[in-house]
Amino acid sequence: MLPFAIRLHKLDISRMHIGQADAPTLVLQDVTASSHTQDSTLVITSFSLNGNINDNHFQLTASGRLQLISPWQHELESAFDLSLPGQPAISGRAASRGDAERLNLTAGTSAPFSTELRLMASNLLRTPDWQATLTTRQADLSPWLDTDTPAILTADIDAGRHRRRYPR
């Protein structure tokens, strides 16, 4: 249990510029958040971020729970949109569940094509083991390759690291 309680009823930031000379300027159009603590857990009721880096527009929403003490259990979900000039908008979702011992992450895009990433990891605070799978079907990459010729990708990629199977 934490020695204090936090309750953020509503955070609302409109139009904030963050930048340095010789670096892209981050413009946050809108940031909203609501959260509180419950025992030793931070509960993120809602979080929303909408902004630009140069001409690239992004939007992110998230919610979830994060334990602020060991074993760091969490459940987080998010959705995102990214718009790059002259290219189709990218939309997707991500979810993460687990703790310092085991993590399950899923992420993927729904537009302009479907992709799915699944990651399972263990022993995160020691020598991590992990297994990841990336799947996509009929993804037309031509808008990002500067070509009018369709560049269709269908892939199933598996990768991992398992120290018990592959000693150093």
Phi, psi and omega in degrees: 000137179284150180282006180208164178243149178236135173220111176255099183296313180197126171250130180219111179244129178241127173057086176238132177255131177231123181189168177224161174299143178065022178221152177300145179269129176266122177245114176268111180286320185202129174229126175228148179204152174212129181202168175199165174258148176224109190057244181254022184242133172271122179255116177264100181293314177203147174214132180220134181226129182224123183194190181220145166238109190054236181266008182265119182262140177222154176216137182220135171234149182205157173202163177155195183225140179220119178285131186268007175226164179301136017265019173064042177298146179206156170217111182231142177226144179212161174225147182217156173223138179224127179240122177250142183304131176074012181227157179297147176293145179249128178235146179193183181219159175213150176215140179224136178219145176147204179207194183293342179269317183225140180226134172237122181234132171234140178209155178183171177249151177244341178213143004279355175212169185263130170226156177219131175242130174235129180230130173237128181225152177219169181056043189296330181266000178242244176253101187296142167252146180206156176220129181229146176227130176241127182231135173215148182231125173051046179275120178271107183270001186302325179299333181267349182258005178056051179216149175273348179280128178304136177238088187271130179239126169236125186210148168231111183241126176243136177212158178186171175222122181227104185294334180290329180270330187233079180295154179285000000 
